[in-house]
Amino acid sequence: MNGGSRNRRLTSRLASQNADAPRPTGRRLRFRRGHGQRSEHFTTRSRLAWLNSASTRIGTTLDLERTAQELAEFTVPRFADAAAVDLLESVLRGEEGSRWTGTGLPDMRAMAVCAVPELSSLEPTPVGETIIRSELPRVTLLHRFCLRQGKPVLVSRMSEEDFDRVAPTDSAADKMRVTGVHSYLAVPLIARGVLLGTADFVRAGSGPPFTTTDLALAEQLASKAAVFIDNARLYGREREHVVTLQRSLLPRATPHTPGLGVNAHYAPAVDAHGVGGDWYDVMALPSGRTALMVGDVMGHGLPAAATMGRLRAVARTLMMLDMAPERVLARLDLATRDLEDEQVATCLCAVYDPADASYTFASAGHPPPLLLDASGETSYIGVSTGAPLGAGVIPYDPLRISVPEGSRLVLYTDGLVKRRDRDMDVQLDRLRATVGGLVPERLDAGALLSCAPSGDARFDEAVLMVAARSADLGADLRIWDLPPDGTAASVARGLVTGQLARWDLAEHADITELVVSELVGNALRYGKGPGRLRLLRGERLTVEVSDTGPDLPQIQHADVSDEGGRGLQLINMLCRSWGSCRTAEGKVVWAEQDIAQ
């Protein structure tokens, strides 16, 4: 009661000063048929009931535009014949302040408008457009009181001069006169001490003018609605921050992947709490191999995004060491258990080898990959699904398959198929049917977004990655079996020298001969003889030798008098990079050189 008395006294003072000022009208109007009783017929009980109903009809979602529109529609036609909601551009950009203190006129954004059909001739600014200060010829009462002082405005019975003081332009004032507008009311939208914008209302025709009781009612409604609008604004800002962080942690570009075309897509969730834990990565490995990874941290928001970034960094480091997928997941499980947040994540890791067009998979609780062959047949790959990362249940079982030319592999996170109202198996069948209905050449990550739930049903983010096997590397890849005896080094030197000549890379022959001699020599001495020699021409020239030995080579410190121990030191100085990895049969040692352009 005390607050209402103060509001009425304030209104009386403002009304005596003709204190009134609206926002520039303008957006596409939403019309409301007349229903319910007007405020002059409100009893005390009905006013309270109307205000209480605002809590269930305004702020039904955390969408800013929808919340503003709900405020406008709630007041028309029961309280006013037309209503408009505008927010400060500075607030939408995150520049908060208790009131607007700038010079001139502030930039506002038209958020919502609603009117009865009789006011259809009004010409509001389209919803979403910014009302530029330089385009407004004068300061209205709304700017003077609502924005600068945070006070309401009431012009109960508008005189001829009041139209020019309320409307921001002459044409807007003329429209108000023509449509019979005779009463105006505006209130600031203030929540948590921050001035967000304004809501203004008009009455036209034969209806009664706004009174001080109406002003008190509008202030109470604005107080409620401003909190809903501010919640939506803060929620949207949090979502924007999380999405920005998420995108910054994902790959910015896809590396060159021999024999494989890869495209990926990240689709953030509509709900801010559904953003933050999904990731993907594409890594070019030695000898033309490509590593593909998708993962999902079981959590949302900034903590999940931070955990995702740490796991992706660890996974990338492990994979660049050319470790097998199942070993990468085992190490990731240990890393996940060491996180302070005790997070759990799923992950699918695949390595593509263009030499035999094969994939090697390992899964930690992740949905199965989907394969589309050149004939249009689709099938889920039966990868053994291990425990999620962080559960502490290892090892993980690998699966190796060969794929035909023209096939496409779809990797995804569960946000693509997960819905609250449908079983996961139903959604997986839907994904399979959608992929099967697409022409293989038209299948990409963007096209598969139609499988994702739409609107509010998509409560989780989704990551998609489509890997398409292109033609064989052909002339860019050569593989030879080496003899398991002392002639292997000379045979290897002859093979690489001849091939480099055919590739017009004879200038690399000397270094390549030295490198292949050292690799084959190490295989003979420590690996029970060499197995295969692989030579790949791509962005770099790669030499690879396999053997059956279990020990990985390491650079040794050699004294001046030592006869051996300098081979890997020479390779390390002459090549861009070198490394080794274990295989099911033993190990592989490789070295890469830059190709002169």
BAMARKE-282377 format. One line per 2 residues: for each residue x, y, z of C-alpha. Coordinates in steps of 0.2 Angstrom, whole numbers. Layout:
# BAMARKE-282377
X/Y/Z ~ ...
//
This chain:
# BAMARKE-282377
0/0/0 ~ 14/12/4
23/8/-13 ~ 6/11/-22
4/28/-13 ~ 21/34/-18
18/28/-36 ~ 2/38/-36
10/54/-29 ~ 24/52/-42
11/50/-56 ~ 1/65/-50
17/76/-51 ~ 22/69/-68
4/71/-75 ~ 4/89/-69
19/92/-79 ~ 12/83/-94
26/71/-91 ~ 24/58/-105
35/51/-118 ~ 34/35/-129
46/25/-139 ~ 46/27/-158
32/15/-163 ~ 37/2/-176
38/-16/-179 ~ 26/-28/-188
11/-28/-177 ~ 3/-43/-169
-15/-40/-167 ~ -26/-46/-153
-45/-47/-153 ~ -53/-39/-139
-57/-50/-124 ~ -57/-50/-105
-62/-34/-95 ~ -53/-18/-96
-44/-11/-81 ~ -58/1/-77
-68/-14/-73 ~ -54/-22/-62
-59/-25/-44 ~ -45/-26/-32
-46/-44/-32 ~ -46/-45/-51
-31/-34/-52 ~ -21/-45/-41
-27/-60/-51 ~ -21/-52/-67
-4/-48/-60 ~ -2/-65/-53
-6/-73/-70 ~ 8/-63/-77
20/-75/-68 ~ 14/-90/-79
11/-81/-95 ~ 27/-70/-96
44/-78/-95 ~ 38/-96/-101
55/-98/-109 ~ 72/-90/-108
71/-83/-125 ~ 73/-64/-124
63/-60/-139 ~ 49/-72/-134
48/-65/-117 ~ 47/-47/-123
33/-52/-135 ~ 24/-61/-120
24/-45/-110 ~ 17/-35/-125
3/-48/-128 ~ -1/-50/-110
-7/-32/-109 ~ -17/-31/-125
-31/-28/-125 ~ -35/-30/-107
-24/-16/-101 ~ -20/-6/-117
-25/-5/-135 ~ -6/-6/-140
10/-10/-132 ~ 28/-9/-137
44/-16/-128 ~ 61/-9/-132
78/-13/-124 ~ 94/-3/-124
107/-8/-136 ~ 120/-5/-123
112/-17/-111 ~ 110/-30/-125
129/-28/-128 ~ 133/-31/-110
136/-13/-105 ~ 126/-12/-89
121/4/-80 ~ 108/9/-67
102/22/-79 ~ 106/29/-96
118/44/-94 ~ 124/47/-111
121/63/-121 ~ 109/64/-135
97/49/-138 ~ 101/31/-134
101/17/-147 ~ 86/6/-143
81/-11/-151 ~ 63/-15/-155
59/-31/-146 ~ 40/-33/-147
24/-25/-151 ~ 6/-29/-150
-10/-20/-154 ~ -29/-22/-157
-34/-22/-176 ~ -41/-4/-175
-23/2/-173 ~ -17/-7/-188
-12/9/-197 ~ 2/12/-185
19/9/-193 ~ 31/2/-180
49/-2/-183 ~ 52/-20/-187
55/-31/-172 ~ 74/-34/-170
79/-17/-179 ~ 89/-4/-170
82/13/-167 ~ 97/24/-171
99/39/-160 ~ 104/50/-175
88/46/-184 ~ 77/53/-171
74/72/-172 ~ 69/75/-154
70/70/-136 ~ 53/63/-130
46/62/-113 ~ 50/44/-112
69/48/-115 ~ 68/62/-102
60/52/-88 ~ 60/34/-91
78/32/-98 ~ 87/47/-89
78/46/-72 ~ 71/29/-72
54/36/-68 ~ 37/32/-76
27/43/-88 ~ 8/46/-88
-2/57/-100 ~ -19/54/-95
-28/65/-108 ~ -17/70/-123
-18/87/-129 ~ -13/92/-147
5/97/-140 ~ 6/81/-131
7/71/-147 ~ 23/80/-152
31/77/-135 ~ 26/58/-134
30/53/-152 ~ 48/54/-158
44/60/-176 ~ 30/71/-184
24/56/-194 ~ 22/45/-178
13/59/-170 ~ 1/61/-185
-3/42/-185 ~ -7/43/-166
-19/57/-170 ~ -27/49/-184
-30/32/-175 ~ -38/41/-160
-25/38/-147 ~ -29/49/-132
-20/42/-118 ~ -2/37/-115
8/28/-102 ~ 27/22/-101
36/13/-88 ~ 55/9/-86
60/-9/-86 ~ 72/-11/-71
79/-27/-64 ~ 93/-30/-51
96/-11/-52 ~ 99/-11/-71
89/-1/-83 ~ 85/-13/-97
73/-3/-107 ~ 55/3/-108
37/-3/-110 ~ 25/10/-117
6/8/-119 ~ -8/18/-128
-27/18/-127 ~ -38/24/-142
-56/26/-147 ~ -69/28/-134
-60/19/-120 ~ -56/27/-104
-39/36/-101 ~ -25/29/-91
-26/34/-72 ~ -14/34/-58
-21/17/-53 ~ -17/10/-70
1/17/-68 ~ 3/9/-52
-3/-8/-60 ~ 9/-5/-75
24/-2/-63 ~ 21/-18/-54
19/-28/-70 ~ 35/-20/-77
44/-25/-61 ~ 39/-43/-63
42/-43/-82 ~ 59/-35/-80
66/-49/-70 ~ 60/-61/-83
68/-51/-97 ~ 84/-49/-87
84/-68/-84 ~ 82/-71/-102
96/-59/-106 ~ 108/-66/-94
104/-83/-100 ~ 107/-79/-118
124/-70/-113 ~ 129/-86/-104
125/-97/-119 ~ 135/-85/-130
150/-86/-119 ~ 150/-105/-118
147/-107/-137 ~ 161/-94/-140
173/-104/-129 ~ 167/-121/-136
170/-115/-154 ~ 187/-108/-149
192/-125/-143 ~ 187/-134/-158
198/-136/-174 ~ 199/-120/-184
204/-129/-200 ~ 204/-147/-207
222/-153/-211 ~ 227/-161/-227
221/-179/-226 ~ 228/-191/-240
214/-202/-247 ~ 201/-195/-236
189/-180/-237 ~ 183/-174/-220
170/-160/-216 ~ 164/-157/-199
150/-146/-191 ~ 146/-140/-174
128/-137/-169 ~ 125/-129/-152
110/-133/-142 ~ 95/-121/-141
97/-122/-122 ~ 112/-114/-114
113/-128/-102 ~ 115/-140/-116
131/-132/-123 ~ 149/-136/-118
154/-154/-119 ~ 156/-160/-137
171/-160/-147 ~ 179/-167/-163
197/-167/-170 ~ 205/-172/-186
224/-175/-186 ~ 236/-179/-200
247/-194/-194 ~ 264/-200/-202
263/-210/-218 ~ 247/-202/-224
236/-209/-210 ~ 222/-199/-203
215/-199/-185 ~ 197/-194/-182
190/-192/-165 ~ 173/-186/-158
169/-185/-139 ~ 156/-179/-127
159/-174/-109 ~ 144/-179/-98
140/-161/-92 ~ 136/-144/-99
141/-126/-97 ~ 158/-118/-94
164/-133/-83 ~ 160/-145/-97
168/-134/-110 ~ 184/-132/-100
185/-151/-97 ~ 182/-154/-115
197/-143/-120 ~ 208/-152/-108
203/-169/-114 ~ 205/-164/-132
222/-157/-129 ~ 228/-173/-121
219/-184/-134 ~ 228/-174/-148
245/-176/-139 ~ 243/-194/-138
237/-197/-155 ~ 251/-186/-162
263/-199/-154 ~ 255/-211/-167
248/-222/-153 ~ 235/-235/-157
217/-230/-154 ~ 214/-242/-140
230/-236/-131 ~ 225/-218/-133
208/-221/-125 ~ 217/-231/-111
228/-216/-108 ~ 213/-204/-109
204/-214/-96 ~ 218/-211/-84
219/-193/-88 ~ 200/-191/-85
201/-199/-68 ~ 215/-186/-63
203/-172/-67 ~ 197/-163/-51
180/-161/-57 ~ 177/-180/-58
170/-179/-75 ~ 165/-193/-86
166/-193/-106 ~ 163/-204/-121
174/-204/-135 ~ 176/-213/-152
193/-214/-160 ~ 197/-220/-178
213/-220/-188 ~ 212/-221/-207
226/-229/-217 ~ 226/-225/-236
238/-240/-239 ~ 224/-252/-238
209/-241/-236 ~ 206/-247/-218
199/-239/-202 ~ 204/-245/-185
191/-240/-172 ~ 190/-240/-153
176/-233/-143 ~ 173/-228/-125
155/-228/-122 ~ 151/-218/-138
137/-221/-151 ~ 142/-232/-165
149/-224/-182 ~ 138/-226/-197
145/-232/-214 ~ 137/-228/-231
145/-237/-245 ~ 145/-231/-264
129/-242/-267 ~ 119/-232/-254
119/-246/-241 ~ 120/-241/-223
126/-250/-208 ~ 132/-246/-190
149/-253/-187 ~ 150/-265/-173
163/-257/-163 ~ 165/-265/-145
158/-251/-134 ~ 170/-250/-119
167/-240/-103 ~ 166/-221/-103
182/-211/-100 ~ 184/-209/-81
175/-225/-76 ~ 192/-234/-74
187/-249/-84 ~ 200/-254/-97
206/-260/-109 ~ 197/-255/-125
195/-267/-139 ~ 200/-261/-157
191/-266/-173 ~ 199/-265/-190
189/-264/-206 ~ 192/-260/-224
180/-249/-234 ~ 177/-248/-252
181/-232/-263 ~ 167/-219/-262
161/-224/-245 ~ 157/-212/-231
159/-213/-213 ~ 148/-203/-201
154/-200/-183 ~ 143/-190/-172
139/-186/-153 ~ 122/-191/-146
115/-173/-147 ~ 111/-177/-165
99/-191/-161 ~ 95/-189/-142
77/-183/-138 ~ 67/-183/-122
52/-190/-130 ~ 59/-204/-141
69/-220/-138 ~ 88/-219/-143
86/-234/-155 ~ 71/-226/-164
82/-211/-167 ~ 97/-221/-173
85/-230/-185 ~ 80/-212/-191
98/-207/-193 ~ 101/-223/-203
86/-220/-214 ~ 91/-202/-217
109/-206/-222 ~ 102/-220/-234
91/-208/-242 ~ 105/-196/-247
115/-198/-263 ~ 133/-202/-256
140/-187/-266 ~ 128/-175/-257
131/-182/-239 ~ 140/-170/-228
139/-164/-210 ~ 127/-150/-214
115/-161/-223 ~ 113/-172/-208
107/-158/-196 ~ 89/-163/-202
91/-178/-191 ~ 93/-167/-175
78/-163/-165 ~ 72/-146/-169
68/-131/-158 ~ 67/-134/-139
67/-153/-142 ~ 86/-152/-146
92/-150/-128 ~ 110/-155/-132
123/-149/-143 ~ 129/-160/-158
145/-163/-167 ~ 145/-171/-184
159/-177/-195 ~ 158/-186/-212
174/-194/-219 ~ 173/-199/-237
186/-211/-244 ~ 192/-204/-261
202/-213/-274 ~ 217/-223/-270
233/-213/-268 ~ 240/-223/-283
256/-216/-289 ~ 259/-206/-272
261/-222/-262 ~ 273/-236/-264
275/-251/-253 ~ 288/-265/-254
292/-281/-245 ~ 310/-281/-240
321/-297/-238 ~ 325/-301/-220
344/-302/-222 ~ 359/-291/-224
354/-286/-242 ~ 339/-277/-236
348/-260/-234 ~ 354/-260/-252
338/-266/-259 ~ 329/-252/-250
341/-239/-256 ~ 338/-244/-274
319/-244/-272 ~ 318/-227/-265
331/-219/-277 ~ 322/-226/-292
305/-220/-286 ~ 311/-203/-282
318/-201/-299 ~ 301/-206/-306
293/-193/-295 ~ 306/-179/-301
312/-178/-283 ~ 330/-184/-286
337/-170/-276 ~ 330/-179/-260
339/-195/-265 ~ 354/-193/-254
346/-189/-238 ~ 332/-202/-241
345/-216/-245 ~ 354/-212/-228
337/-212/-219 ~ 331/-228/-226
348/-236/-223 ~ 348/-231/-204
330/-237/-202 ~ 333/-254/-211
349/-256/-201 ~ 340/-253/-184
327/-266/-190 ~ 340/-279/-194
349/-276/-177 ~ 335/-274/-165
319/-279/-174 ~ 323/-297/-181
324/-290/-198 ~ 313/-277/-208
296/-281/-214 ~ 289/-268/-226
296/-251/-233 ~ 283/-238/-237
287/-222/-247 ~ 273/-208/-247
273/-192/-257 ~ 261/-179/-251
264/-162/-243 ~ 280/-170/-236
290/-185/-241 ~ 288/-200/-229
299/-215/-227 ~ 292/-229/-215
300/-246/-211 ~ 291/-260/-200
298/-274/-191 ~ 293/-287/-177
304/-280/-163 ~ 295/-274/-147
307/-260/-142 ~ 304/-242/-148
320/-233/-154 ~ 327/-219/-144
341/-207/-147 ~ 357/-211/-138
371/-201/-132 ~ 387/-207/-142
405/-203/-136 ~ 418/-199/-149
425/-217/-148 ~ 408/-226/-149
406/-235/-166 ~ 387/-234/-166
372/-223/-158 ~ 373/-209/-171
360/-215/-184 ~ 344/-208/-176
354/-192/-172 ~ 357/-190/-190
339/-193/-195 ~ 334/-180/-181
345/-167/-189 ~ 341/-171/-208
322/-174/-206 ~ 308/-162/-201
301/-175/-189 ~ 303/-194/-185
294/-206/-173 ~ 288/-224/-170
273/-233/-164 ~ 269/-250/-159
258/-261/-170 ~ 250/-278/-168
265/-287/-176 ~ 279/-276/-169
282/-258/-173 ~ 284/-245/-186
298/-231/-188 ~ 295/-217/-199
304/-201/-204 ~ 297/-185/-214
306/-173/-225 ~ 300/-156/-232
298/-156/-251 ~ 305/-141/-260
292/-131/-268
//
